[in-house]
Amino acid sequence: MKFVCKKKNLSDGLVIATKVISGGNTLPILNNILLKTDKGRLKISSTNLELAINTWVGGKIEEEGEITVPARLANDHINNLLADKLEISTEKQTLFVKGENAETHIKGLPAEEFPLIPEIGDALLAKIEGKELQRAIGEVGFAAAFSETQPEISGVLFNFEGKTLTLAATDRYRLAEAKVNLAEAAAASKQIIIPARAVNEISRSLGSGPVEVYLKEGQVCFRNLDTELISRLIEGQYPDYKQIIPQNYTTQAEIERVLFIQSLKAASVFATENYNIELELTPQTKHVVMKSQSAQAGDSEIHIPAEVSGQKNSIIFNYRYLLDCLNNLSDEKISLRMISPASPAAIVPAKREDFLYIVMPIKI
């Protein structure tokens, strides 16, 4: 193989491909990336056997070929080279990297040992704007469980229906749901469950611009112009979470999101023993009272300005569940909605209807 390209382009491709590789793999080949010439470009591939990434780098191919090399070593070294242009070549199982003032030899393994990455084909299911997909993933991904006994909730539900993609994640203590408008109606109505780690990598790697979605035999592929991520799907039936979403609320408070976050962090200093924060909502006083206490450290009472409507109410939350949601939103104001101290409560953005967060209270 002989390939000439801009150092920045190669470095960007290596960063993307290296993301799925974790240390301590029992199979040495899983610590490597596959470099292969492909239709006039350099194709960089990586996999952890559950998630695979293919990304393409433009340049000039002078000789076809392929090799695998240690991912992190190649990424760290090439990223720090002081060169604008690089010449990549191979001889037997060694990768030669030549720049203006440096020449490096990286020992590799045969390309034949690299795991086969599934071919998904070209049966398009849906097309999504990358930034909107990133937004939705960020708003729900944190709520997925880490469960070996319930694999369904260790993933994120993707529900393609008409011109809408709905994402949902739950650990049975909280639920996050976000909606995305598709560029056009999905080719078919589909519900699939994607492992949470794969979903997060999709968000980090694909960026802005159109993203296409393909399905084939237990695999899903998200593809943009230069990169594709292929993940296995989680088999099973996702919980019917719609049945826990309240239809009516008795109390509602509209609060500035950043102010709510700051108050939670301040109150949490006195909630280190059980993570419990009590919220009192009183319409007449135009504020929410946040209380926390510790038998050893003391207690706190914070009054947060809010537009409160409905009945007087109070509720106790694990404050970390509130922060997880609020930190992943960008809205100026949110609406906290509740029924009673023992019923699920909701957080929604004040000025849009494409996100919903349901959180269970602490019952004392």
Protein Blocks (a to p, Z undefined) as FASTA:
>chain_A
ZZdddfklmmmmmmmmmmmpcghiablklmpccdddeehiacddddehlaccdddddddd
fbgcdddddfklmmmmmmmpccfbdcdddehjaccdddfkbccddddddfklpccdddeb
jadfbdcdfklmmmmmmmmmmmpccdfklmmlmpccdddehjbccddddehlaccddddd
dfbdcfbdcdddddfklmmmmmmmnmgajdddddeehiacdddfkbccdddddedjdddf
klmpcfbdfbdcdddfklmmmmmmmmmmmmmmnopacddddfklopacdddddfkloccd
dddddddehjdddddddfklmmmmmmmpcbfbdcdddfbfmbccddddfkbckbccdddd
ddZZ
